[in-house]
Amino acid sequence: MGELEGCVLNAEPARQGGRHGRLAVQHGECADVLAVAADGTVLMRNRAMIDMFYGGTEPPASDAAPRREVFRADGITKLPQEQWPLTRALGGESCSLELVVPTEAHPDGLSLEVTARPLTVDGEQVGAVVVFHDLTDVKRAQADLHRSEAELRERERT
């Protein structure tokens, strides 16, 4: 998946005990990463993801999916939880969606490209990895450009 190119994901089988083994995520271009075990336990949540979703406050370890509404890219249509990228990846499906997600730090919502995929070790799914790419500034700049173009066309008509 192109959205995950900036990350190197490496899951190692468990040695002596831990069923989930070790997950290493090396960050390249992707900044906001969440890794969850098949049972929903958070394996890894990086600082950028905590800052984006929780305003810098450390969330409970059990809070893999922040309790909030998630909207389709239009910012109006709610996305049912069974269609959330994390839910789909835990179900064995890879996906990439553009979503709007209100957060503590951004109550009006962040425009995000969210890419999720199952995490497998030795052919067995042990969880899911989700990468969040913030498109908010890009979307804002696009809207400003469209508004400016419309104003220019209106001035040219008069």
Backbone as a printed PyTorch tensor [residue, N CA C, xyz], in Angstrom:
tensor([[[  0.8350,  -1.1840,   0.0000],
         [  0.0000,   0.0000,   0.0000],
         [  0.8730,   1.2390,   0.0000]],

        [[  0.6060,   2.1500,  -0.9060],
         [  1.4190,   3.3370,  -1.0210],
         [  1.4430,   4.1940,   0.2230]],

        [[  0.3250,   4.2470,   0.9550],
         [  0.2390,   5.0830,   2.1340],
         [  1.1610,   4.6070,   3.2480]],

        [[  1.5810,   3.3610,   3.1820],
         [  2.4430,   2.8150,   4.2200],
         [  3.9050,   2.7820,   3.7960]],

        [[  4.2320,   3.3350,   2.6110],
         [  5.5970,   3.2690,   2.1240],
         [  6.5940,   3.9010,   3.0720]],

        [[  6.2140,   4.9720,   3.7510],
         [  7.1310,   5.6540,   4.6460],
         [  7.3680,   4.9220,   5.9510]],

        [[  6.6710,   3.8380,   6.1930],
         [  6.8170,   3.0690,   7.4310],
         [  7.3470,   1.6840,   7.1100]],

        [[  8.1980,   1.2130,   7.9580],
         [  8.6420,  -0.1700,   7.8650],
         [  7.9810,  -0.9040,   9.0150]],

        [[  7.1850,  -1.8950,   8.6960],
         [  6.4810,  -2.6630,   9.7180],
         [  7.1620,  -4.0110,   9.8480]],

        [[  7.4500,  -4.4020,  11.0530],
         [  8.1180,  -5.6690,  11.2830],
         [  7.5040,  -6.3310,  12.5070]],

        [[  6.8370,  -7.4200,  12.2850],
         [  6.2640,  -8.1620,  13.4070],
         [  7.0530,  -9.4440,  13.5760]],

        [[  7.5070,  -9.7010,  14.7690],
         [  8.2430, -10.9220,  15.0440],
         [  7.3810, -11.8480,  15.8730]],

        [[  7.4990, -13.1510,  15.6060],
         [  6.7300, -14.1120,  16.4090],
         [  7.1210, -14.0260,  17.8790]],

        [[  6.1850, -14.3980,  18.7180],
         [  6.4470, -14.3860,  20.1600],
         [  7.4950, -15.4350,  20.5110]],

        [[  8.3240, -15.1030,  21.4550],
         [  9.3100, -16.0470,  21.9690],
         [  9.0170, -16.2440,  23.4480]],

        [[  8.7920, -17.4540,  23.8440],
         [  8.6190, -17.7710,  25.2600],
         [  7.5670, -16.8960,  25.9360]],

        [[  6.3500, -17.0710,  25.6570],
         [  5.3300, -16.3590,  26.4130],
         [  4.4290, -15.5020,  25.5710]],

        [[  4.7890, -14.2240,  25.3980],
         [  3.8960, -13.2630,  24.7680],
         [  3.3460, -13.7260,  23.4300]],

        [[  2.0680, -13.8500,  23.3320],
         [  1.4240, -14.3530,  22.1230],
         [  1.6230, -13.4290,  20.9360]],

        [[  1.6960, -12.1270,  21.1690],
         [  1.7270, -11.1690,  20.0770],
         [  3.1230, -10.8630,  19.5730]],

        [[  4.1500, -11.2950,  20.2880],
         [  5.5000, -11.0160,  19.8330],
         [  5.8280,  -9.5410,  19.9530]],

        [[  6.6800,  -9.0790,  19.0640],
         [  7.1610,  -7.7040,  19.1390],
         [  6.8180,  -7.0080,  17.8300]],

        [[  6.3720,  -5.7840,  17.9160],
         [  6.0620,  -4.9930,  16.7350],
         [  7.0080,  -3.8070,  16.7070]],

        [[  7.6890,  -3.6500,  15.6080],
         [  8.5530,  -2.4900,  15.4420],
         [  8.0120,  -1.6630,  14.2900]],

        [[  7.8280,  -0.3940,  14.5180],
         [  7.4050,   0.5120,  13.4680],
         [  8.4470,   1.6050,  13.3860]],

        [[  9.1100,   1.6670,  12.2620],
         [ 10.0990,   2.7100,  12.0480],
         [  9.4220,   3.7790,  11.2150]],

        [[  9.4830,   5.0040,  11.6810],
         [  8.7460,   6.0820,  11.0370],
         [  9.5760,   6.7370,   9.9520]],

        [[  8.9960,   6.8290,   8.7810],
         [  9.5650,   7.5840,   7.6870],
         [  8.6840,   8.8060,   7.5360]],

        [[  7.9200,   8.8350,   6.4660],
         [  7.0320,   9.9540,   6.2140],
         [  5.7490,   9.8900,   7.0300]],

        [[  5.3810,   8.7270,   7.5250],
         [  4.1340,   8.6400,   8.2900],
         [  4.4140,   8.9860,   9.7440]],

        [[  3.5180,   9.7310,  10.3330],
         [  3.7670,  10.2050,  11.6920],
         [  2.7980,   9.6240,  12.7030]],

        [[  1.5860,   9.3710,  12.3180],
         [  0.5450,   9.0040,  13.2630],
         [  0.1870,   7.5330,  13.0720]],

        [[  0.6180,   6.7000,  14.0200],
         [  0.5030,   5.2530,  13.8660],
         [ -0.1270,   4.6190,  15.1040]],

        [[ -0.9920,   3.6410,  14.8590],
         [ -1.6210,   2.8610,  15.9110],
         [ -1.5070,   1.3930,  15.5300]],

        [[ -1.0650,   0.5660,  16.4600],
         [ -1.0370,  -0.8890,  16.2530],
         [ -1.8440,  -1.5280,  17.3710]],

        [[ -2.7400,  -2.4390,  16.9870],
         [ -3.6700,  -3.0540,  17.9240],
         [ -3.6180,  -4.5670,  17.7560]],

        [[ -3.6500,  -5.2940,  18.8730],
         [ -3.7080,  -6.7600,  18.8400],
         [ -5.0920,  -7.2010,  18.3860]],

        [[ -5.2050,  -8.4510,  17.9930],
         [ -6.4790,  -8.9940,  17.5090],
         [ -7.5960,  -8.8510,  18.5360]],

        [[ -7.2560,  -8.8400,  19.8260],
         [ -8.2740,  -8.6980,  20.8770],
         [ -8.5910,  -7.2370,  21.2100]],

        [[ -7.9950,  -6.3000,  20.4680],
         [ -8.2510,  -4.8790,  20.6840],
         [ -7.2690,  -4.1880,  21.6030]],

        [[ -6.3460,  -4.9200,  22.1890],
         [ -5.3330,  -4.3300,  23.0750],
         [ -4.3680,  -3.4840,  22.2520]],

        [[ -4.0770,  -2.2870,  22.7350],
         [ -3.1340,  -1.4150,  22.0460],
         [ -1.7190,  -1.9640,  22.2040]],

        [[ -1.0600,  -2.2170,  21.0760],
         [  0.3300,  -2.6700,  21.0910],
         [  1.2860,  -1.4840,  21.0380]],

        [[  0.9070,  -0.4740,  20.2510],
         [  1.7650,   0.6900,  20.0770],
         [  0.9190,   1.8590,  19.5960]],

        [[  1.1820,   3.0160,  20.1850],
         [  0.5130,   4.2530,  19.7760],
         [  1.6030,   5.3080,  19.9170]],

        [[  1.9790,   5.9560,  18.8140],
         [  3.0930,   6.8920,  18.9150],
         [  2.6500,   8.2710,  19.4060]],

        [[  3.6090,   9.0770,  19.7850],
         [  3.3500,  10.4010,  20.3690],
         [  2.5380,  11.2770,  19.4260]],

        [[  2.8340,  11.2480,  18.1310],
         [  2.0940,  12.0840,  17.1800],
         [  0.6150,  11.7100,  17.1520]],

        [[  0.3280,  10.4140,  17.2390],
         [ -1.0640,   9.9590,  17.2480],
         [ -1.7630,  10.4140,  18.5280]],

        [[ -1.0730,  10.3380,  19.6510],
         [ -1.6350,  10.7860,  20.9320],
         [ -1.9110,  12.2830,  20.8840]],

        [[ -0.9670,  13.0380,  20.3410],
         [ -1.1540,  14.4900,  20.2330],
         [ -2.3420,  14.8260,  19.3450]],

        [[ -2.4710,  14.1310,  18.2160],
         [ -3.5310,  14.4330,  17.2610],
         [ -4.9060,  14.0980,  17.8370]],

        [[ -5.0590,  12.9080,  18.4310],
         [ -6.3720,  12.4710,  18.8760],
         [ -6.7290,  12.8760,  20.2940]],

        [[ -5.7410,  13.0210,  21.1610],
         [ -6.0220,  13.2410,  22.5800],
         [ -5.4850,  14.5660,  23.1030]],

        [[ -4.9910,  15.4140,  22.2210],
         [ -4.4800,  16.7060,  22.6500],
         [ -3.2780,  16.5880,  23.5720]],

        [[ -2.5010,  15.5100,  23.4290],
         [ -1.2880,  15.3300,  24.2100],
         [ -1.4670,  14.5860,  25.5190]],

        [[ -2.7160,  14.3430,  25.9300],
         [ -2.9830,  13.6210,  27.1740],
         [ -2.9240,  12.1270,  26.9080]],

        [[ -2.1730,  11.4190,  27.7050],
         [ -2.0320,   9.9660,  27.5290],
         [ -3.3830,   9.2790,  27.7540]],

        [[ -3.8800,   8.5430,  26.7460],
         [ -5.1610,   7.8560,  26.8910],
         [ -4.9980,   6.5350,  27.6300]],

        [[ -6.0990,   5.9490,  28.0930],
         [ -6.0150,   4.6240,  28.7170],
         [ -5.5170,   3.6060,  27.6990]],

        [[ -4.7690,   2.6170,  28.1420],
         [ -4.2160,   1.5990,  27.2520],
         [ -5.3100,   0.8530,  26.4960]],

        [[ -6.4880,   0.7290,  27.0990],
         [ -7.5710,  -0.0200,  26.4660],
         [ -8.2890,   0.7730,  25.3760]],

        [[ -8.0030,   2.0410,  25.2450],
         [ -8.7240,   2.9090,  24.3140],
         [ -8.0750,   2.8880,  22.9340]],

        [[ -8.2310,   1.7980,  22.2010],
         [ -7.6500,   1.6750,  20.8620],
         [ -8.3330,   2.6200,  19.8880]],

        [[ -9.6450,   2.6650,  19.9250],
         [-10.4070,   3.5400,  19.0510],
         [-11.0300,   4.6180,  19.9240]],

        [[-10.5350,   5.8440,  19.8110],
         [-11.0950,   6.9090,  20.6290],
         [-12.6140,   6.9660,  20.4830]],

        [[-13.2980,   7.1780,  21.5710],
         [-14.7660,   7.1950,  21.5690],
         [-15.2550,   8.5210,  21.0050]],

        [[-15.4960,   8.5230,  19.7200],
         [-15.9350,   9.7330,  19.0390],
         [-16.6810,   9.3440,  17.7690]],

        [[-17.3110,  10.3070,  17.1740],
         [-17.9590,  10.0550,  15.8990],
         [-16.9240,  10.1730,  14.7920]],

        [[-17.1090,   9.3880,  13.7530],
         [-16.2460,   9.4180,  12.5850],
         [-17.1580,   9.6720,  11.3920]],

        [[-16.7260,  10.5840,  10.5190],
         [-17.5490,  10.9740,   9.3740],
         [-16.8330,  10.6620,   8.0640]],

        [[-17.6230,  10.4280,   7.0330],
         [-17.0590,  10.2820,   5.6860],
         [-16.4130,  11.6170,   5.3030]],

        [[-15.7350,  11.6510,   4.1720],
         [-14.9980,  12.8390,   3.7450],
         [-15.8670,  14.0880,   3.6350]],

        [[-17.1890,  13.9210,   3.4610],
         [-18.0730,  15.0810,   3.3610],
         [-18.2420,  15.8050,   4.6990]],

        [[-17.8070,  15.1720,   5.7960],
         [-17.8950,  15.7850,   7.1170],
         [-19.2880,  15.7600,   7.7080]],

        [[-20.2450,  15.1580,   7.0190],
         [-21.6410,  15.1520,   7.4560],
         [-22.1410,  13.7310,   7.7350]],

        [[-21.8060,  12.8080,   6.8370],
         [-22.3170,  11.4420,   6.9220],
         [-21.4980,  10.6270,   7.9160]],

        [[-22.1720,  10.1420,   8.9630],
         [-21.4880,   9.3180,   9.9670],
         [-21.0780,   7.9880,   9.3470]],

        [[-19.8820,   7.5390,   9.7320],
         [-19.3980,   6.2400,   9.2930],
         [-19.6800,   5.2330,  10.4010]],

        [[-20.4610,   4.1900,  10.1180],
         [-20.7460,   3.1860,  11.1510],
         [-19.4490,   2.5360,  11.6280]],

        [[-19.3890,   2.1690,  12.8950],
         [-18.1690,   1.6190,  13.4780],
         [-17.6750,   0.3700,  12.7430]],

        [[-18.5950,  -0.4270,  12.2140],
         [-18.1550,  -1.6260,  11.4950],
         [-17.4300,  -1.2930,  10.1870]],

        [[-17.5090,  -0.0310,   9.7320],
         [-16.8120,   0.3910,   8.5270],
         [-15.5360,   1.1810,   8.8290]],

        [[-15.2530,   1.4120,  10.1140],
         [-14.0280,   2.1180,  10.4710],
         [-12.8300,   1.3090,   9.9760]],

        [[-11.7730,   1.9710,   9.5310],
         [-10.5950,   1.2450,   9.0540],
         [-10.0290,   0.2470,  10.0720]],

        [[ -9.9600,   0.6140,  11.3510],
         [ -9.4400,  -0.3110,  12.3590],
         [-10.3120,  -1.5580,  12.4430]],

        [[-11.6250,  -1.3730,  12.4770],
         [-12.5500,  -2.5030,  12.5550],
         [-12.3800,  -3.4130,  11.3440]],

        [[-12.2660,  -2.8040,  10.1590],
         [-12.1080,  -3.5900,   8.9380],
         [-10.7880,  -4.3510,   8.9300]],

        [[ -9.7070,  -3.6990,   9.3830],
         [ -8.4000,  -4.3680,   9.4090],
         [ -8.3940,  -5.5110,  10.4190]],

        [[ -9.0350,  -5.3210,  11.5640],
         [ -9.1290,  -6.4130,  12.5360],
         [ -9.9410,  -7.5740,  11.9760]],

        [[-10.8020,  -7.2790,  11.0080],
         [-11.5780,  -8.3080,  10.3340],
         [-10.8450,  -8.9280,   9.1440]],

        [[ -9.5840,  -8.5400,   8.9310],
         [ -8.7750,  -9.1360,   7.8780],
         [ -8.7190,  -8.3630,   6.5750]],

        [[ -9.2940,  -7.1730,   6.5160],
         [ -9.3790,  -6.3980,   5.2790],
         [ -8.4450,  -5.1910,   5.3230]],

        [[ -7.6990,  -4.9750,   4.2420],
         [ -6.9040,  -3.7570,   4.1020],
         [ -7.7790,  -2.6840,   3.4710]],

        [[ -7.6220,  -1.4350,   3.9140],
         [ -8.4280,  -0.3690,   3.3310],
         [ -7.7420,   0.9780,   3.5130]],

        [[ -8.1820,   1.9340,   2.7200],
         [ -7.7300,   3.3130,   2.8390],
         [ -8.9380,   4.2100,   2.5890]],

        [[ -9.2410,   5.0790,   3.5420],
         [-10.4080,   5.9550,   3.4470],
         [-10.0260,   7.3770,   3.8130]],

        [[-10.7310,   8.3300,   3.2270],
         [-10.6050,   9.7140,   3.6530],
         [-11.7760,   9.9910,   4.5920]],

        [[-11.4550,  10.4610,   5.7980],
         [-12.4610,  10.6590,   6.8360],
         [-12.3050,  12.0260,   7.4840]],

        [[-13.3410,  12.4520,   8.1820],
         [-13.2880,  13.6380,   9.0300],
         [-13.5480,  13.1550,  10.4550]],

        [[-12.6090,  13.4860,  11.3600],
         [-12.6940,  13.0000,  12.7330],
         [-12.5170,  14.1640,  13.7000]],

        [[-13.5670,  14.5190,  14.4460],
         [-13.4090,  15.5320,  15.4980],
         [-12.5020,  14.9780,  16.6070]],

        [[-11.6540,  15.8160,  17.1550],
         [-10.7670,  15.4070,  18.2450],
         [-10.8290,  16.4630,  19.3430]],

        [[-10.2310,  16.1490,  20.4940],
         [-10.1790,  17.1340,  21.5770],
         [ -9.4730,  18.4030,  21.1170]],

        [[ -8.3900,  18.2440,  20.3830],
         [ -7.6190,  19.3920,  19.9170],
         [ -8.2650,  20.0930,  18.7190]],

        [[ -9.1150,  19.3740,  17.9690],
         [ -9.7510,  19.9180,  16.7550],
         [-11.2190,  19.5240,  16.7280]],

        [[-12.0630,  20.1910,  17.5350],
         [-13.4730,  19.7900,  17.6280],
         [-14.2420,  19.9110,  16.3010]],

        [[-13.7710,  20.7710,  15.3850],
         [-14.4320,  20.8800,  14.0740],
         [-14.0620,  19.7240,  13.1590]],

        [[-13.0600,  18.9650,  13.5460],
         [-12.6810,  17.7730,  12.7930],
         [-11.4120,  17.9400,  11.9870]],

        [[-10.6560,  16.8710,  11.9340],
         [ -9.4770,  16.7850,  11.0820],
         [ -9.8560,  16.0050,   9.8330]],

        [[ -9.3780,  16.4460,   8.6800],
         [ -9.5220,  15.6640,   7.4550],
         [ -8.3420,  14.7120,   7.4170]],

        [[ -8.6330,  13.4170,   7.4160],
         [ -7.5810,  12.4140,   7.5100],
         [ -7.6840,  11.3880,   6.3950]],

        [[ -6.5390,  10.9660,   5.8890],
         [ -6.4750,   9.7600,   5.0820],
         [ -6.0580,   8.6730,   6.0620]],

        [[ -6.8750,   7.6470,   6.1900],
         [ -6.6330,   6.5910,   7.1650],
         [ -6.4340,   5.2840,   6.3980]],

        [[ -5.2660,   4.6910,   6.5920],
         [ -4.9370,   3.4320,   5.9380],
         [ -4.7570,   2.3740,   7.0090]],

        [[ -5.4220,   1.2450,   6.8380],
         [ -5.3460,   0.1750,   7.8330],
         [ -5.1210,  -1.1470,   7.1230]],

        [[ -4.3810,  -2.0160,   7.8010],
         [ -4.1970,  -3.3530,   7.2590],
         [ -4.0000,  -4.3450,   8.3860]],

        [[ -4.3470,  -5.5920,   8.1200],
         [ -4.1340,  -6.6260,   9.1330],
         [ -2.6360,  -6.8040,   9.3870]],

        [[ -2.3010,  -7.1650,  10.5900],
         [ -0.9260,  -7.4710,  10.9580],
         [ -0.8530,  -8.9760,  11.1620]],

        [[ -0.0120,  -9.6400,  10.3770],
         [  0.0760, -11.0950,  10.4710],
         [  1.4900, -11.5220,  10.8350]],

        [[  1.5760, -12.6020,  11.5450],
         [  2.8450, -13.2310,  11.9030],
         [  2.6990, -14.7080,  11.5660]],

        [[  3.5990, -15.2040,  10.7490],
         [  3.5710, -16.6150,  10.3470],
         [  2.1960, -17.0230,   9.8160]],

        [[  1.5930, -16.1330,   9.0210],
         [  0.3070, -16.4300,   8.4150],
         [ -0.8990, -16.2770,   9.3150]],

        [[ -0.6900, -15.9440,  10.5780],
         [ -1.7950, -15.7640,  11.5230],
         [ -1.9870, -14.2780,  11.8060]],

        [[ -3.2310, -13.8120,  11.7090],
         [ -3.4920, -12.4140,  12.0110],
         [ -3.3900, -12.1990,  13.5120]],

        [[ -2.5210, -11.2750,  13.9050],
         [ -2.3260, -10.9880,  15.3270],
         [ -2.8060,  -9.5900,  15.6960]],

        [[ -3.3040,  -8.8460,  14.7130],
         [ -3.7750,  -7.5050,  15.0020],
         [ -3.9380,  -6.6840,  13.7450]],

        [[ -3.7820,  -5.3670,  13.9130],
         [ -3.9350,  -4.4400,  12.7990],
         [ -3.0420,  -3.2270,  13.0250]],

        [[ -2.6390,  -2.6100,  11.9180],
         [ -1.8570,  -1.3790,  11.9590],
         [ -2.6440,  -0.3170,  11.2060]],

        [[ -2.7470,   0.8770,  11.8070],
         [ -3.4710,   1.9860,  11.1990],
         [ -2.5250,   3.1800,  11.1210]],

        [[ -2.4690,   3.8140,   9.9400],
         [ -1.6530,   5.0000,   9.7370],
         [ -2.5940,   6.1490,   9.3900]],

        [[ -2.4260,   7.2730,  10.0900],
         [ -3.2530,   8.4620,   9.8890],
         [ -2.4000,   9.5340,   9.2200]],

        [[ -2.8940,  10.0850,   8.1120],
         [ -2.1950,  11.1770,   7.4250],
         [ -3.1220,  12.3840,   7.4430]],

        [[ -2.7030,  13.4470,   8.0960],
         [ -3.5310,  14.6430,   8.2640],
         [ -3.5620,  15.4580,   6.9750]],

        [[ -4.7560,  15.6000,   6.3970],
         [ -4.9590,  16.3630,   5.1680],
         [ -5.6280,  17.7100,   5.4350]],

        [[ -5.8070,  18.0720,   6.6940],
         [ -6.5910,  19.2550,   7.0450],
         [ -6.0580,  20.5150,   6.3820]],

        [[ -4.7650,  20.7780,   6.4690],
         [ -4.2010,  21.9960,   5.8760],
         [ -4.3090,  21.9740,   4.3520]],

        [[ -4.1260,  20.8110,   3.7450],
         [ -4.2520,  20.6850,   2.2940],
         [ -5.6830,  20.9870,   1.8750]],

        [[ -6.6550,  20.4170,   2.5910],
         [ -8.0670,  20.6520,   2.2730],
         [ -8.4340,  22.1300,   2.4460]],

        [[ -7.9070,  22.7380,   3.4990],
         [ -8.1730,  24.1590,   3.7480],
         [ -7.5920,  25.0050,   2.6090]],

        [[ -6.3700,  24.7030,   2.1760],
         [ -5.7380,  25.4480,   1.0870],
         [ -6.5110,  25.2600,  -0.2200]],

        [[ -6.9840,  24.0360,  -0.4780],
         [ -7.7850,  23.7890,  -1.6730],
         [ -9.0780,  24.5970,  -1.6510]],

        [[ -9.7330,  24.6490,  -0.5140],
         [-10.9780,  25.4160,  -0.3820],
         [-10.7140,  26.8980,  -0.5970]],

        [[ -9.6200,  27.4110,  -0.0320],
         [ -9.2600,  28.8200,  -0.2260],
         [ -8.9850,  29.1110,  -1.6960]],

        [[ -8.2810,  28.2150,  -2.3680],
         [ -7.9840,  28.3920,  -3.7910],
         [ -9.2620,  28.4080,  -4.6150]],

        [[-10.1790,  27.4690,  -4.3560],
         [-11.4530,  27.4320,  -5.0910],
         [-12.2600,  28.7020,  -4.8480]],

        [[-12.2490,  29.1890,  -3.6130],
         [-12.9680,  30.4140,  -3.2800],
         [-12.3670,  31.6050,  -4.0240]],

        [[-11.0480,  31.6830,  -4.0560],
         [-10.3650,  32.7700,  -4.7640],
         [-10.6320,  32.7120,  -6.2600]],

        [[-10.6200,  31.5300,  -6.8210],
         [-10.9130,  31.3740,  -8.2520],
         [-12.3330,  31.8220,  -8.5690]],

        [[-13.2760,  31.4570,  -7.7150],
         [-14.6680,  31.8540,  -7.9270],
         [-14.8180,  33.3720,  -7.8470]],

        [[-14.1410,  33.9960,  -6.8750],
         [-14.1890,  35.4530,  -6.7500],
         [-13.5910,  36.1230,  -7.9790]],

        [[-12.4820,  35.5760,  -8.4940],
         [-11.8430,  36.1350,  -9.6840],
         [-12.7660,  36.0190, -10.8910]],

        [[-13.4120,  34.8860, -11.0690],
         [-14.3500,  34.7150, -12.1980],
         [-15.4980,  35.7130, -12.0740]],

        [[-15.9910,  35.9350, -10.8570],
         [-17.0870,  36.8840, -10.6520],
         [-16.6510,  38.3020, -11.0030]],

        [[-15.4510,  38.6850, -10.6200],
         [-14.9320,  40.0290, -10.9550],
         [-14.7570,  40.2080, -12.4570]],

        [[-14.3400,  39.1310, -13.1370],
         [-14.1360,  39.2220, -14.5780],
         [-15.4650,  39.4050, -15.3050]],

        [[-16.5680,  38.9200, -14.7440],
         [-17.8760,  39.0570, -15.3720],
         [-18.4190,  40.4720, -15.2460]],

        [[-17.9940,  41.1830, -14.2140],
         [-18.5480,  42.5340, -13.9950],
         [-17.6750,  43.6130, -14.5460]]])
